[in-house]
Amino acid sequence: MLGTIVNTCAILVGSAVGATFRKGLKEKYRQVLFDALGLATIVLGVNAAVSNMPKSEMPVLFIISLAIGGIVGTWWNPAGRIDRWSARRRAKQGAVVDHPPLAEGLTTGCLLFCIGTFSIVGPVLSALEGDNTFLYTNATLDLVTSAVLAATYGYGMMLAAPVLFCWQGMFYVLALLFRDAMPDPMRVEISIVGGVLILCSGLSILKIRDIKTINLLPSLLVPVVWYLFK
């Protein structure tokens, strides 16, 4: 678990640094970072989905996953809950609620941190072979990404750290209990769904389409459940 702990700490440190120095950035520079992040997020999402599509054993599974996950997420409505919590927190501090909604930033951060070869295969290699190379590499990338996100969304981005810990911890435990708990087909389907969600986040960041991506996050669990039962 050392690699996962390092990765989690990297997000906490990056978020703290980005949020601390955000007031020193002029609005025009924040907007540039915001646009750059949105464009990068769209590219990463498209790449994750398209590159894994040819490997899919069940090409319609990602559609089913998005449908089921969307219904469950809309019923639970975590986006609304987080936005209300964030608004109350800023109101108590006497701040004007003029920043981008925290839910948007957390969704983008969690997806960027959790979806990808490093964050999925890394914990498995760490558990089975004691190799933390993937996780250390991922920690470096997440350190920079979390700092950029926190420069826009603030200290709330630190909430993405425990999400990453639980995500990687799940694969770490599964790998210890069942050496074949994460077959390649499962990883492929998770990457496709995750790619679509990352793309949705990019569209929201650039204000092309206001998609409550965080309400679609349960979609990531559908492929896992499918292959566990299969």
C-alpha positions in Angstrom: 0.0 0.0 0.0 3.0 2.3 0.1 2.6 3.4 -3.5 -1.1 4.3 -2.9 -0.3 6.2 0.3 2.3 8.2 -1.6 -0.2 8.9 -4.4 -2.8 10.0 -1.9 -0.3 12.3 -0.2 0.7 13.8 -3.5 -2.9 14.9 -4.2 -3.2 16.4 -0.7 0.1 18.4 -1.1 -0.7 19.5 -4.7 -4.2 20.6 -3.7 -2.9 22.5 -0.7 -0.3 24.3 -2.8 -2.6 25.1 -5.6 -5.3 26.4 -3.3 -2.9 28.4 -1.2 -1.4 30.4 -4.1 -4.7 30.7 -6.1 -5.2 34.3 -4.8 -1.9 35.3 -6.3 -3.1 34.4 -9.8 -4.9 37.0 -11.8 -8.3 36.1 -13.3 -7.0 36.0 -16.8 -4.3 33.4 -15.9 -6.9 31.3 -14.0 -9.1 31.3 -17.1 -6.2 30.2 -19.3 -5.4 27.3 -16.9 -9.1 26.5 -16.8 -9.4 26.4 -20.6 -6.2 24.3 -20.9 -7.5 21.9 -18.3 -10.8 21.5 -20.1 -9.1 20.8 -23.5 -6.6 18.4 -21.9 -9.5 16.6 -20.2 -11.4 16.2 -23.4 -8.3 14.7 -25.2 -7.6 12.3 -22.3 -11.2 11.2 -22.3 -11.4 10.5 -26.0 -8.1 8.7 -26.0 -9.1 6.5 -23.1 -12.4 5.5 -24.7 -11.3 5.1 -28.3 -8.1 3.3 -27.6 -10.0 0.6 -25.6 -13.0 0.2 -27.8 -11.4 -2.3 -30.2 -10.5 -4.5 -27.2 -14.0 -4.6 -25.8 -15.7 -8.1 -25.5 -19.1 -6.5 -25.1 -19.2 -3.1 -27.0 -22.7 -2.2 -25.6 -21.6 -2.7 -21.9 -20.5 0.9 -21.6 -23.9 2.1 -22.8 -25.7 -0.1 -20.3 -23.2 1.1 -17.6 -23.9 4.8 -18.4 -27.7 4.2 -18.4 -27.8 2.3 -15.1 -25.2 4.5 -13.4 -26.9 7.7 -14.6 -30.3 6.6 -13.1 -28.7 5.6 -9.8 -26.5 8.7 -9.6 -29.4 11.0 -10.5 -31.5 9.5 -7.7 -28.7 9.9 -5.2 -27.7 13.3 -6.6 -24.2 13.7 -5.2 -23.6 16.8 -7.4 -26.4 18.7 -5.7 -25.3 17.6 -2.2 -21.7 18.7 -2.8 -22.7 22.0 -4.3 -25.0 22.8 -1.4 -22.3 21.9 1.1 -19.8 24.1 -0.7 -22.2 27.0 -0.9 -23.0 26.8 2.9 -19.3 26.6 3.7 -18.5 29.7 1.6 -21.5 31.5 3.0 -20.4 30.9 6.6 -17.0 32.4 5.6 -18.7 35.5 4.2 -17.4 34.7 0.8 -19.3 35.5 -2.4 -20.3 32.4 -4.2 -18.7 33.2 -7.6 -16.3 30.3 -8.0 -17.0 27.3 -10.2 -18.9 24.6 -8.4 -16.8 22.3 -6.3 -18.6 19.2 -7.6 -17.4 19.9 -11.1 -13.8 20.1 -9.9 -14.1 17.0 -7.7 -15.6 15.0 -10.5 -12.8 16.0 -12.9 -10.1 15.3 -10.4 -11.5 11.9 -9.3 -11.8 10.8 -12.9 -8.3 12.0 -13.9 -6.7 10.5 -10.7 -8.6 7.2 -10.8 -9.1 6.2 -14.4 -6.1 5.1 -16.3 -3.6 2.2 -16.5 -1.4 3.6 -13.7 -4.1 3.9 -11.2 -5.8 0.6 -12.0 -2.8 -1.7 -12.8 -0.5 0.0 -10.4 -2.2 -1.3 -7.2 -2.4 -4.8 -8.6 1.4 -4.9 -9.4 2.1 -3.4 -6.0 0.1 -6.2 -4.3 1.3 -9.1 -6.3 4.9 -8.1 -7.1 5.7 -5.3 -4.7 6.4 -3.0 -7.6 5.3 0.6 -7.0 6.8 2.1 -10.1 3.4 2.8 -11.7 2.0 4.4 -8.6 5.0 6.6 -8.0 4.7 7.8 -11.6 1.0 8.4 -11.1 1.7 10.3 -7.9 4.0 12.7 -9.8 1.3 13.4 -12.4 -1.4 13.8 -9.8 0.7 16.2 -7.8 0.7 18.6 -10.8 -2.9 18.0 -11.8 -4.2 18.5 -8.3 -2.3 21.8 -8.0 -3.9 23.1 -11.2 -7.3 22.0 -10.2 -7.0 23.5 -6.7 -5.9 26.8 -8.2 -9.4 27.0 -9.6 -11.6 25.1 -7.2 -9.8 25.6 -3.9 -9.1 23.4 -0.9 -12.1 21.2 -1.5 -10.1 19.4 -4.1 -8.4 17.6 -1.2 -11.5 15.5 -0.9 -10.4 13.7 -4.0 -7.5 12.1 -2.0 -9.6 9.6 0.0 -11.5 8.7 -3.2 -8.3 7.8 -4.8 -7.2 5.8 -1.8 -10.4 3.8 -1.7 -10.3 3.2 -5.5 -6.7 2.0 -5.5 -7.2 0.2 -2.2 -10.1 -1.8 -3.7 -7.9 -3.2 -6.6 -5.0 -3.8 -4.1 -7.2 -5.9 -1.9 -8.8 -7.7 -4.8 -5.4 -8.6 -6.2 -4.3 -10.0 -2.8 -7.5 -12.1 -2.4 -7.9 -13.2 -6.0 -4.9 -13.1 -8.4 -7.3 -13.0 -11.3 -9.8 -10.6 -9.7 -9.1 -7.9 -12.3 -9.1 -9.6 -15.7 -8.1 -7.5 -18.7 -11.7 -7.3 -20.1 -12.8 -5.6 -16.8 -10.0 -3.1 -17.0 -10.9 -2.4 -20.7 -14.6 -1.7 -19.9 -13.8 0.5 -16.9 -11.4 2.5 -19.1 -14.1 3.0 -21.8 -16.7 4.2 -19.3 -14.1 6.3 -17.5 -13.0 7.9 -20.8 -16.6 8.9 -21.6 -17.0 10.4 -18.1 -13.7 12.3 -18.5 -14.9 13.7 -21.8 -18.1 14.8 -20.1 -16.0 16.6 -17.5 -14.1 18.4 -20.2 -17.3 19.6 -21.9 -18.5 20.9 -18.5 -15.3 22.7 -17.8 -15.4 24.5 -21.1 -19.1 25.3 -20.6 -20.0 23.5 -23.8 -22.6 21.4 -22.0 -23.5 21.4 -18.4 -23.3 17.7 -17.6 -23.6 16.5 -14.0 -20.7 14.1 -14.5 -20.5 13.2 -10.8 -24.0 11.8 -11.0 -22.7 9.4 -13.6 -19.9 8.0 -11.4 -21.9 4.9 -10.4 -21.5 3.8 -14.0 -17.9 2.8 -13.2 -19.2 0.1 -10.8 -21.4 -1.6 -13.4 -18.5 -3.3 -15.3 -17.0 -4.5 -12.0 -20.3 -6.0 -10.9 -20.8 -7.6 -14.3 -17.4 -9.4 -14.4 -17.6 -10.4 -10.7 -20.9 -12.2 -11.4 -19.7 -13.5 -14.8 
